[in-house]
Amino acid sequence: QLQLVESGGGLVQPGGSLRLSCAASGFTLDTYAIGWFRQAPGKEREGVSCISSSGSLTKYVDSVKGRFTISRDDAKNTVYLQMNSLKPEDTAIYYCATTSSIYDCSAFAFRTFGSWGQGTQVTVST
């Protein structure tokens, strides 16, 4: 069973930073791609970033390019999302996701991920 647990969310001022973690169990990170998604109140879920099963390919939505960095630690079986220069519009619940049929990150935002974590709240506000 593919299981994911997010952590690291919180309240931060604009311009601040947070690092989200996504701890995986039931599989190893070199097996499937991992995507980060977010959903703000009243808005549709949005794909934020993705790292391929090989770890060599990463993708970002345009609104976070240059500010967010996805990475992983295979020894800890954990994927990270480093978020810098945070803006109020980054406020959302952030989820990580995976599925047994996705290995790369092509069009990740539009693909069906079957296993999701419980989410972690990120609030950017003064």
C-alpha positions in Angstrom: 0.0 0.0 0.0 1.4 3.4 -1.0 1.3 5.8 1.9 2.4 9.4 2.1 2.5 11.8 5.1 3.1 15.5 4.7 4.5 17.8 7.4 6.2 21.2 7.7 3.3 23.6 7.0 2.6 26.6 9.1 2.1 30.4 9.2 4.8 32.5 7.6 5.1 36.1 6.6 5.3 37.2 3.0 8.9 36.7 1.8 9.5 33.9 4.2 10.4 30.3 3.7 9.0 26.9 4.6 10.1 23.4 3.8 7.5 20.7 3.4 8.2 17.1 3.8 6.5 14.1 2.3 7.4 10.8 4.0 6.7 7.7 1.9 6.0 4.2 3.0 5.0 1.0 1.2 7.4 1.8 -1.7 10.7 3.4 -2.4 11.0 6.8 -4.1 12.9 5.4 -7.1 9.7 3.4 -8.0 7.2 6.1 -8.8 7.0 9.9 -9.4 5.9 12.1 -6.6 3.8 15.2 -7.2 3.1 18.2 -4.9 -0.4 19.8 -5.3 -2.2 22.6 -3.5 -5.7 23.7 -3.0 -6.7 27.1 -1.8 -10.2 27.9 -0.5 -12.7 28.2 -3.3 -10.2 27.2 -5.9 -9.5 24.0 -7.9 -6.5 21.8 -6.9 -3.3 22.8 -8.7 -0.2 20.9 -9.6 2.8 22.6 -8.0 5.8 20.4 -8.7 6.9 16.9 -9.5 10.0 14.7 -9.3 10.4 11.7 -11.4 11.1 8.2 -10.2 14.7 8.5 -11.3 15.0 11.8 -9.5 16.6 13.4 -12.5 13.5 15.2 -13.8 11.7 17.9 -11.9 8.8 20.2 -13.0 7.2 23.3 -11.6 4.1 25.3 -12.3 5.0 28.7 -13.7 3.9 30.6 -10.6 6.5 29.0 -8.4 9.4 28.6 -10.7 12.5 30.2 -9.2 11.0 30.2 -5.7 10.2 26.5 -5.0 12.6 23.5 -5.2 11.6 19.9 -5.1 14.2 17.3 -3.9 14.3 13.9 -2.2 16.4 12.0 0.2 16.3 8.3 -0.7 17.8 7.2 2.6 14.9 8.8 4.4 12.4 7.9 1.7 11.2 11.5 1.9 10.5 14.2 -0.7 10.9 17.8 0.1 9.4 21.1 -1.2 11.5 24.0 -0.3 9.4 27.2 -0.6 11.2 30.6 -0.6 9.9 34.1 -1.2 6.4 33.0 -0.2 3.5 35.1 -1.3 0.0 35.4 0.1 -1.3 33.6 -3.0 0.7 30.5 -2.0 -1.7 30.0 0.9 -3.3 26.6 0.5 -3.4 23.1 1.7 -0.4 21.3 0.2 -0.6 17.6 -0.7 1.9 15.1 -2.0 0.7 12.3 -4.2 1.9 9.2 -6.1 0.5 6.3 -8.0 1.8 3.0 -9.4 1.4 4.0 -13.0 3.3 7.3 -13.1 7.1 7.4 -13.3 7.8 10.7 -15.1 6.4 14.1 -14.7 5.1 14.9 -18.1 1.8 16.8 -17.8 1.7 15.7 -14.1 -0.8 18.3 -13.2 -3.4 16.6 -15.4 -2.7 13.0 -14.6 -4.5 10.8 -12.1 -2.6 10.2 -8.9 -4.2 7.5 -6.8 -2.5 7.8 -3.4 -2.6 11.1 -1.4 -1.3 12.3 1.9 -3.6 14.1 4.4 -2.2 17.5 3.5 -0.5 20.3 5.4 -1.7 23.9 5.7 0.5 26.7 4.5 -0.6 30.2 5.3 1.3 33.3 4.1 0.1 36.4 5.9 1.2 39.3 8.0 
